[in-house]
Every structure is written in C-alpha cells, then in structure tokens.
Amino acid sequence: MKTIGEIVEMCKSGEIPTVDEMRFTICAMDSLSVFDNRGLLELVRAKIDKKSPTFIDDPEFQWSESHRRWQSALGNNPKDYLGENNNPDNPVVQESRKLSKKIMGKFIGGK
C-alpha cells in the first residue's frame, strides 16, 4: 500500500487510488484531525481559564506536535499508521464502535 502522502498526492493529481487506500487514508486523517482538535481545545481552555501556562497549552508546542504527527503519518502507509486497534476491518474495532455509538446515542438523544 502507498503512503498517506502518496495517496493524497495521487488524488490531487487526478489519479484514483484503490478503495482500500482511500478508506484507510480517510480513517488516518480523521485520527490526525482529532489530535489537532484536542490541541486547539487546550489552547482555548488555557485562554479562557487564564491559568498558569503548561507545555500542553503552549501554541509552539501544539504546532510542533501537530507538524511532527502529520510528517510521520504522511510517510507511512495508512493501514500501518492506524494499527490493528483502529483498523476498520477489525471486527473488535467495529464491535467497540457499535457500543460507543449506542452509548453516545443514549447520552445525546436521551433515549
């Protein structure tokens, strides 16, 4: 399987990756966005709370960690990047997702 960076470049160049390359790349990029979103949340919380700064709410730290994560991910094939615990083809992962969705549905929907 190609690397995430190669798959992204293929798409941008009008080429068509395989369905599996796209599936795993989308899952990998979703994972990366969760980390970035969490970092932004830490920065906002620090600003709102006006607490003593720590490394986690340092903008330079957040940027460097995000950059490191993306560079690492782009150089890996998406299936390896995700690992077996996040592989959408793993039945254990799908069972866990079903349970999580059920719990969140009750929490959010009040059912």
C-alpha positions in Angstrom: 0.0 0.0 0.0 1.2 3.5 -0.8 2.0 6.1 1.9 -0.7 8.6 3.0 1.4 11.3 1.4 1.5 9.4 -1.9 -2.2 8.7 -1.8 -3.0 12.4 -1.2 -0.7 13.4 -4.0 -2.4 10.9 -6.3 -5.8 12.4 -5.5 -4.5 16.0 -6.1 -3.0 14.9 -9.4 -6.3 13.4 -10.7 -5.2 9.8 -10.2 -7.5 7.4 -8.5 -6.2 5.3 -5.5 -7.8 2.0 -4.7 -10.8 1.9 -2.5 -8.8 0.4 0.4 -6.1 3.1 0.1 -8.8 5.8 0.3 -10.7 4.1 3.2 -7.6 3.8 5.3 -6.3 7.2 4.4 -9.6 8.8 5.4 -9.5 7.0 8.8 -5.9 8.1 9.3 -6.6 11.7 8.5 -9.6 11.6 10.8 -7.4 10.4 13.6 -4.9 13.2 12.9 -7.7 15.8 13.0 -8.8 14.5 16.4 -5.3 15.2 17.8 -5.2 18.7 16.2 -8.7 19.5 17.5 -7.7 18.4 21.0 -4.6 20.7 20.8 -6.7 23.6 19.8 -9.2 22.9 22.6 -6.3 23.0 25.1 -5.2 26.4 23.8 -8.8 27.8 24.1 -9.2 26.4 27.6 -6.0 28.0 28.8 -7.0 31.3 27.4 -10.5 31.2 29.0 -9.3 29.9 32.3 -6.3 32.3 32.4 -4.4 29.6 34.3 -0.6 29.3 34.5 0.6 28.0 31.2 1.9 24.5 30.8 3.6 22.8 27.9 0.2 21.4 26.7 -1.3 24.9 26.2 1.8 26.4 24.6 1.0 27.3 20.9 4.5 26.4 19.8 4.3 23.0 21.4 0.9 22.3 19.8 2.2 23.4 16.4 5.4 21.3 16.6 3.5 18.2 17.8 0.9 18.6 15.0 3.7 19.1 12.4 5.5 16.0 13.8 2.4 13.9 13.7 1.5 14.9 10.1 5.0 14.4 8.8 5.1 11.0 10.4 1.7 10.0 9.1 2.3 11.2 5.6 5.4 8.9 5.4 3.5 5.8 6.5 1.0 3.6 4.7 -2.4 4.3 6.3 -3.1 0.8 7.4 0.2 0.7 9.4 -0.4 4.2 10.7 -3.8 3.2 12.1 -2.6 -0.2 13.5 -4.9 -3.1 14.4 -6.7 -1.2 17.2 -8.1 1.3 14.7 -8.3 -0.9 11.6 -11.9 -0.5 10.3 -11.7 -4.1 9.0 -11.1 -5.5 12.5 -14.3 -7.0 14.0 -13.2 -6.0 17.5 -13.0 -2.3 16.4 -16.4 -2.5 14.8 -18.0 -4.0 18.0 -16.4 -1.2 20.0 -17.7 1.4 17.7 -21.2 -0.1 17.9 -21.1 0.1 21.7 -19.7 3.6 21.7 -22.4 4.8 19.2 -25.1 3.2 21.3 -23.9 4.9 24.5 -23.5 8.2 22.8 -26.9 7.9 21.3 -28.4 7.4 24.7 -26.4 10.3 26.1 -27.1 12.7 23.3 -30.6 11.6 22.4 -31.7 11.0 25.9 -33.1 7.5 25.0 
